[in-house]
């Protein structure tokens, strides 16, 4: 599991003024004391330094220094020393366009980021972040890989090239199926990661949607392609897409009926218990049980 760099911004008026007066993202984060960890990463990464210094009309979702401290205490903490991964994380923090907190609603928005490395983004248009605002509390949350959720603690920090939103938790770069399955204890995803369709490994497919049933111990190498062909769809359908569609066709040619009732999404009558598990090559939705075989 790999998180995105996040940074915490001070609530001091001086920091706000400095951020608003700067001309690019690099100088903006340098002017905010509690963004020191991200600043260090950018200044010691020549490619990131060039990119952050020239970005225009972008929104950055950056976490605070405390988020780094929390992450360093996790088993994945040593990943912060991997400069290849931290560079990808810096890319994952950036989306094109200017997004203020009031531009979001209770209905999630999926924003394509600058993360385009094929190891983490086999998704057309770049890997995504899921952003939603509770319109009652005005709280803005960012969902990233491995089910990570970050809260915006200081929104709408303007600089000449865009907007910074400061987070309390590091974003997590979406990973491949076996890593996501292990991290979230979804053994069916681990099982799926070993499957190939027409000799192409599922992990090599771009833009897929997986409807993940509970783990089935009866699935073997001889029937795995047929079994999982009923649960994998070519094309990415996030939760907001599922509310607009009534049918999807799987890789195996089966028609999935998508229904909506009282805010609950079901697939062929089986309840979806968790939506929008971001994958390196698409998205997974967790099912409460297996989808019945067609007659």
Helices and strands as residue ranges (DSSP letters): E 2-4, H 13-21, H 25-30, G 33-35, H 36-43, H 46-54, E 58-63, H 65-72, G 77-81, H 83-92, E 94-96, G 101-103, E 109-112, E 128-133, E 140-143, G 145-147, E 149-159, E 162-167, E 171-173, H 177-183, H 187-192, E 196-197, E 200-201, G 202-204, E 208-212, H 224-228, E 232-234, H 239-242, E 247-249, E 255-261, E 264-267, E 270-279, E 282-287
